[in-house]
Amino acid sequence: MGLEGAVKLGYRKELEAISDSAERRALFDKMVAAAYARGKALSTATYFEVDEVIDPADSRRFIVTALLSAKPRPRNGHKRRPNIDTW
């Protein structure tokens, strides 16, 4: 569901209480704009105290760098399946 649908459902009573369609549309547009402003990556990151927000175009470089810097998993030569949970 997009933000427009979420605003329509979440604020249905408030929007239905307004009889003038132009005024209702203005309030709807204002609520959608506020939802988009709250949903931006930088404002969400500051709310959840995320250290860094990367541009989606740079995400491949960050993922490859992280994978290449990880240590290889040690091989366990005598067990074929060391992590089978019997439950």
NUDRENLO-102451 format. One record per residue (C-alpha): residue in three letters; x, y, z. Coordinates in steps of 0.05 Angstrom, whole numbers, plus 32768, in hexadecimal, padded with zeros to 4 digits. Example, Ala and Ser with C-alpha at 12.3 -4.5 7.8 and 13.67 -1.06 7.14 Angstrom:
BEGIN
ALA80F67FA6809C;SER81117FEB808F;
//
This chain:
BEGIN
MET800080008000;GLY801A80447FEF;LEU80198081801B;GLU7FDB809C7FF9;GLY7FB4805E800A;ALA7FCF805E8051;VAL7FB880A6805B;LYS7F738096803E;LEU7F6B805B806D;GLY7F8C807980AA;TYR7F6A80BC80A8;ARG7F2780A6808A;LYS7EFC80C480C1;GLU7F21810780BF;LEU7F1B810A8074;GLU7ED280F58072;ALA7EC1812A80A6;ILE7ED281618074;SER7E98816E8045;ASP7EBB819C8013;SER7EE081717FE0;ALA7F1581A57FD1;GLU7F2481AE801B;ARG7F2581628024;ARG7F56815B7FEA;ALA7F8381928007;LEU7F85816F804B;PHE7F93812C8028;ASP7FCC814B8000;LYS7FE8816B803F;MET7FE581288065;VAL80078102802B;ALA803E81378027;ALA804981308072;ALA804C80E4806C;TYR807F80E98034;ALA80A9811A805E;ARG80A880E98099;GLY80B880AE806C;LYS80F780CA804D;ALA813580A08059;LEU815C80D6807C;SER812580E980AD;THR811680A080BB;ALA8160809380C6;THR816680CB80F8;TYR812980B0811D;PHE8145806A8122;GLU818C8083812D;VAL81A9806280EF;ASP81F1807480E4;GLU81F1807B8099;VAL81BF807D805F;ILE81DC8068801D;ASP81C4807C7FD8;PRO81A380407FB6;ALA81D380497F7B;ASP820D803C7FAB;SER81EF80017FCF;ARG82117FCC7FA3;ARG82567FE97FB3;PHE82467FE87FFE;ILE822D7FA07FFD;VAL82687F877FD4;THR82997FAB8002;ALA82797F8C803F;LEU82797F468021;LEU82C17F4A800A;SER82D87F62804E;ALA82B77F278073;LYS82E37EEE8088;PRO82D77EAC8065;ARG82B17E78808C;PRO82DF7E4280A9;ARG82D47DFE808A;ASN82C37DC580B8;GLY82E17D8A8095;HIS82C57D5080BE;LYS827C7D6480C0;ARG82527D6B8082;ARG82177D8D80A3;PRO822C7DAC80E6;ASN81EE7DD780F2;ILE81B17DAB80EA;ASP817D7DB9811F;THR81567D7A8132;TRP81197DA18147;
//
